[in-house]
Amino acid sequence: MWLTWRQHRRQALLVVAGLAVLAAFLLLTGRSMHRASVDTGLARCLGAMRSTVDYRLSDPAVGLPDCNEPAERFNAEYSGYLTPAILLVFLPLLAGLFLGAPLVAREVQQGTHRLVWTQGVTRRRWALVKFGLVVGAILTLSVAYALLVTWWVTPLALANAARFEYLAFDLQGGAPAGYTLFAVALGILAGTLWRKVLPAMAVTLVAFVGARLAVALARPHFLPPLERRFPVAANTFPNPMLSDWILERNAYDSTGRAIAPGGDIFCALPCPGYDPGSYNVHVYQPAERFWLFQSIEAGVFVVLAALLLLLAVRRVRRIS
């Protein structure tokens, strides 16, 4: 444990310092966004919008409030924060590249493993202690980071009804911690296989991006999607602020002919421009599945990380 700390204390201090700067930025801007969400009336409006399934047009006194104006004011001031949000997506990959990949590869590349593994500590114990301490510390930091970013991005995601969208989903809940754990485990295993830092980093990069893309493509099918049909000409339509994940949108006339492929049509009564039997079809994942999908995705990457670490421990015992 002492040797592990001595070897990685510089990396640990740099990571903590970097995350401290990031946390300061998120806390300052997050407080500002949460305060603006309340001051503009957006939070109250969205709360009312999310309390019902259908948006009513016929009677404004009875129907739901229009959140477009406060949402536009909020986004005009804070939509610029979407750019640093994109950068946050790469933090798990950076952990895998610069913390996971060199963990074993640097020892083998520099030949110091021959000294370490001829002492009174077995390779297995060395691997378990080294992996356990480093991975445990990274997991703790990633969970804290995920909670902070979830709090930070919530006003932006809700203002744009985009909590289920790819960028917002990838920043919230347990998913970032799962990504980080997987990236570090992948880097460790790559280091035991390629035994040099740069090749291990390259393999980690390619494999991590490939795994993330594969799971992202599978995400819409974690559970069978639902389908809803509603008329084109009506005074109510599905509430757009529920943050449902719309996978497909189509509009058809009464004969089943597509009149707006890939889109939908809303027309308040009276609506002479469309067949009275025209209807829209949405294929979607409901907003209430958000945390279930988070759990599924985080679980997939945690299981993969555990398997990779197990393989890495076995590989360490075979390195000559």
C-alpha positions, 0 to 999 in steps of 0.5 A: 500500500505504501509503495502504491501510494508512492508510485501514484501520489503525483497522479492522485494529486493532479487528479484531485486538483483538476477535479477541485477546479471542475467542482468549483466551476460546476458549483458556481455555474450550477447555483446560478442556473438553479437560481435562474430557473426559479427566478424566470418561472421556468421551474414552476412552469415545468412542474405544472407541465410535467403534472399531466399527460396532455397539453390542452389548447382549447381553454388557456385558463384550464390548459397548461402554461406555455413554458416557451418564453421562460425556457427561451430566456433561460437558454439564451443565458445558459445554453453556452454551458452545453459546450463544456458539458460535451467535454465532461463526456470524455472524462471517463476515457481520460481516466482510462488512458492516463490512469488505467493504461500505465498502471501495469504497462509502465512497470513492465516497460521500465522493467521494474516489475522484475524487482517488485515481483521478486520481493516477499509479496506475491504477484496476486497480492500485488495486483489485488492491492494495486488495482484495489486501491487505484480503482477504489479511489477512482470509483469514489471520485467518479461517483462524487463527480457524477452526483455533482454533474447530475445536479448541475445539468438538470436545469439544462436538460429539463429546460430542453425536455432532453433528459433522455437524449444522448449527451444529457443521459451520458452525464447523469446518474450512475452511468458516468461512474460505470463508464469510468470504472470500465475505462480504467479496467480496460486500460489495466487489462490492455497494459497487461497484454501490450506491456507498453504504455502507448500501445495500451493507451491506443487499445484503450481508446479504440475499445472504449469508444467501440463499447460506448457506441455499441451500448448507446446503439442498444440503449433504445432497446433496453426495454420494448418501446411504447407506441401512442396514437393521437389525432392530427386535428385536436385541441390536445396533444402529448405534453412535450415537456414530459421528457419522453424519448421519442424514437420515431415520429410519423403522421398518417391519413385515414387510409394509412398513407404517410403524410409526414414521414419522420415527423408529426403534425399538430393542428388545433380545431377547427382544422380544415387542412387535414383529413379528420381521420389523420393521426400521429404515431410516436414510438417512445421510451417513457420518461419514468424509465430514465433511472431504470435505463441508467441502472441498466447501462451502469450495470452493464459497464460495471459487470464488464469492468469486473470481468476485465479486472479479473482477466488482468489479475490472471494476466499479471501472474503470467507476465515474464 
